[in-house]
């Protein structure tokens, strides 16, 4: 068995086809003298996992899973270290991964062909980690919010930090421009012409910034929030192709000369909006996609688009259960897909692995009792 891996969702997604997986979510926020009670609860969950695996995957041996869980059961260091609100344990027959969660939920066991990661996504969604692009006319800076910590990102050499260094000889504005005509003589570009030149430079610069941030967002898979004057934001959105750039959350304020503390204070409004209006934001996005014929509401219709990477956003009802199994590749589906998996968890995994986004909202906010909604890229 491999060494345990902690909090690496990307690695887990790369191994999603090596199941079945057992996911155990255990509340671990307890005083030190309550460790025996935690062990007892964990043991009960492991027994539940044994029962579920035998029912859903009768040909799969529980022994490799039991060996990994038993090792944790007897590891005093593990129980002393994991005293946060909740711990997620996800194992296949070769490896066990640990995820530290910040918000407790009910203890639960989920046995599935692919790893059940919805509780992890819901936890991260609740925290609302994001990247913040502070955009001026001729410069940019990047900040990140992670688990309550707001920091300036130290970008690598070559990042488009300012217009002059990025465009170099491409720069069009700056000096007074003129041309000559045999009829009219020398014609100087007036203020409007210089303003147009400057906007061309600005737009070209923003194109470089947008390309750079697209790659950055693919690596972090966090929402990208834009901070800047309304005109600068509008110009940037014209050239942006980054699916992680939020269309609904932004800060219409110049970031110029603001301290780190002032920048963080400016983000408070968007964090409040995220927590209170997430369902409204997601359903509004779905309605727009529906009007453009880029929306699906039947989970079985989402299988082929998910496998081919066409799902941009998957909106999932919390606790949704739909019996069904994803095939291993994008194939023609002629027969109804049956148990043993929860199709919703499978869709979540595949969409995440294909660089799509997943959002979880309360079941009572979903239209017509649907379990999932999909917004397609095309």
N, C-alpha and C positions, 0 to 999 in steps of 0.2 A: 504494500500500500504506500502511496505517496505521502509526503509530508503535508500536514494540514495547511491550507491557504486561507488568508484572512482578507475579507472585504474586496475581493477581486471579481467583480461582476463580469468584466470583459473575458477573463479566462473561463469563467463558468459558461458563458454563451458559446465560446469556441468548442466546448465539450458537450453541447446540448444533445448530440446524437449518440451519446455513450450511456444512455439510461438502461433500465429505469432508475429514477432518482427518488430518494426519500428526503423530504424536507420536514424538519422539526423546528417549530418556533416556540421558544420557551421564555417565559418571563423570568428574568434573573436579577431584578432589583430587589435585594434582600440584605439584611444585616448579616454579618459574618457568622453569627451563631445559628443561622437558619440554613446552613449549607446542606445539612442532612435532608431537610424538607425539599430543597431544590433537587437533590439527587433522587429522592423518591418520586417527585413529579416527572423527572426526566426518564426514570426507569419505566413509569407507566406509559409515557409517550412512546418509548421504544417498543414496548409490548403491543401498543396500538399499531405501530408501523409494521411489526411482524404480521399482525392479522390482516392489515390492508394489502401488504405485498402478496401474501398467500392467496387472497381473494382475487386480486387484479392481475397478478403475474405469477400464476401457480407454478410455472416451470423455472422460476428464478430462485436461487438459494438465498436465504436471509443471512447466512453465516458471514460473508464478507462485510455486510453492513453492521451486523452485531459486533464484530471484532473492532470496528472503528468506534462505535458508540461506547462499547465496554471500556476502551482505552480512555475515553473522556470521562466516563463514570468514575474511574479510579485516579484521575489526574487532579490532585489538590490545587496545583497552580492554576489550572483552568478555572476552577470554581472560585478561586480567590480573585482572579483577574476580571472575570466577567460578572461584574456586579451592576452593570448598566440596566436600563429598563427592560430590554429584551435581546435575546441572542437567537440568530437563525443558523441552523445547521443543515447543510445540503450535501448529501452523499450519493455517489454511485458505488459500484462494487470495488472501485480502485482508490477513490480519493474523497476526502471530506473537507468542505469549505465552511468557514465561520464568518458570519456577518453580524457586526454590532449595530443594533437598532436603537434609536433614541426615544421611541414612543411605544409603550406597551400595548399589546392587544391580547386577545384570548390565546391561551396555549392551543396549538393545533399541530396535526400531522397531515401531510399531503404526500401521497404516493402517486407518481405520474411518470409517463414516458420521458418527458422533458422536465427540467427543474422548475419548481413552482416558486417564482420570484415576485409575485404580486405584493406580498407583505413588505419586501425590501423596497420596491418601487414606491409603494404608498408611503413608506417611512421617509424616503428621500424627497418625495413630492411635498410632504408636510414641512420638511425643513426648508424647502425652496432654495436650494443651492443654484446659483446662476453666475454667468459671466456678464460683466458690464463694460461696454465699449464707450469710453469718454471721447467724444468726437468734436474737435474744433475745425475751423475752416482749413487749416494747414497742418494739423497734427492730430495724433491720437494717443490714447493710453488704454490699457486693459486692466481691469480689476476682477477679482473673483470672490464670491461669497461661498464659504464652505463651513457648514456646521456652526454658523454664527460668527465666523471669523472673516473679516473683510480686509483683503490685502491687495496691494499693487503687484501685478504680474511682471516679473523681470524677463522681458522677451529676448529671444536670441538675436545675435547680429543678423542683419538683413531684414528685420521686421520693418514695415513701412511707418516708422514713428513720426516722420514729418514729410511735408510735400517736397521741399527742396532736395533733400537727400534721395527721396524715392524716385522723382521724375528726372532729375539731372538735366540732360540736354533735351528731354521731352518738353520741358517747361516752355509755355508759349507767352505768358504775360511777364510783367516786371518792368521793362523799358518802354518808353514811348515809341509806338510803332507808326510807320508811315509808308506810303507808296507814292510813285510819281506817275503822272499821266501827261501825254503830249498835248492834251486839250486843256486840262484843268491845272496842270502843274503839280506841285507836291501837295498830297493830301495827308493830313495828320489824323490818326484815329482819335476821336474825342473820348469823353468819359464813358459813354455807353459801350464803345468798342473795347476799351480797356476792361470794363466790367465783364464783358462777354468772354474776353481772353482769360480773365481770372477764373470765371466759372468753368471754362473748359479745363483749365489746370486742376481746379478743385474736383471736378467730376472724374478726370483721369486718375487723380490721386485716390479718390474714394474707390475707384475700380480695383486698384492694387490692395487697398485695405480690405475690401469685401472678399477678394480672393484669399487673402491671408487668413481672415477670420473664418472662412468656410472650412478650411483644413483644420483650424484650431478647434472649432466647434465639433467637428467629427470626432476628434480625439477626446474631448471632455464630455460630449453628449449632454450638455447643460443648456438651458435657455440662455439666449444672448439678449440682453437688455441694452437699448440704445439711449445714451444721454447726450444731448446737444440742442442747439437752437433749432426751432422748427424748420427753418429753411435748410439747414445742414442735414437734418434728419431726412427731409423729403428728397434731397439730392442723393443721399446715400442709398435710400430704398430703391431709387431708380436703377441702380447698378447691382444691387444685392441679389444673390441667388442662394443665400444661406437659409436652409429650412429651419434652423434653430433660432433665427432672429424673430423675436416676438412682434407680432403685428398689433398686439393689444396692450402691451406694457411698455412704457417708455417714460423718460424724464425730460420734458421740454425746457431744459435749462442749460446754460453754458457751463461746462466744467472747468473753464479756464481759471487758473490761480486758486482753485479750491483745495483745501487741505484734505488729507485722508479722512479725518473725522467728519468734515463737511460733506464729502462724497457719500460716506456711509449714511449720514442723516438724510440725504436726498433720496436714498433708496427706500426709506421707510414707507412712503406712500405706495410704491409698487408692491411691496411685500404684503401690506394690508389688503390691497386689491386682489392679489393672488389668492390669499387664504379665504377671502369672503366671496369672491366672484369666480372661482375656478370653473365650477360647473357651467355658469352662464357663458364664460369665455369659450369653453370647449364646445358647447352646444351651438353657439353662434358660428363658430368655425365650421361645424358640421352642416349647418343650414346653408352657409355660403357654398360649401362644396357640393351639396345636394343640388343647388340651383345650377351648378356647372356640370352636373352629371358625373361627379367624382366621389360619390358617397355610396356606402353599402351599410345595410342594417341586419343582414342575415349572416351569422358567423360561418355557415357553410359556404356562402358565396365569397367569403374572404380568404379561403384556403389558397386558391391558385394565385391571387394577387399578392398574398403574404409571401408565398414561396418564391415568387419572381421579383420580390423587392419593390412592389408597386404601392405598398401601404405607407403613406407618409405619417399618419397619426392613427393610433388605435385608442379609442375611448372605451373603457371597460367599467361595467358596474361592479362595485365592491361585492365580493362573495359570489360572483356569477358562476354557475355550473352548467355546462353543456356537454353531454356525453358524446365523445367523438375523438378521433385520432388523426393527426396529420400524417400524410405519406412522407417518405424521406426526400422526395423531389417533386418538382412541378410536373405532375402527370395528369392525364385525363381521368376524371373521377366519374365512374359510371354507377357505382353502388353506394348506398348510404354508408357513411362512415360511422362505425360503432365504437363501443367501449373497447379498451379500458380507460382511456385518457379523459381528462377534462380539456375539451377543445379550446376553451378560453385561455388556459395557461399555455397551451401549445402555441396559440396565435401570439400571445405576449412574447414568448421566447423568440419566435422566428422574426417578428417585426423588430424587436430589439437587435437581433443579430444582423438584420439587413439595414441597420442605421435608421430605422423608423423611430418614432416617439410613441410612448404609451402614457396615458393619463387615466387615473382611476377616480371615479366620482360616485357619490351615493346612489344606490340602486333606485331610490324613489325619485331621483332627478332624471333618470333615463326615459326617453319618450316611449310610450306604449309598452312599458315593461321589457324593453329589449335588453339583452345581456352585453352587447358590444356594438359599437359603431366604428366604421372605418372611413378615413379620408384618404383618397388615392392621390398619388403624385400626378397621374395622367390617366 
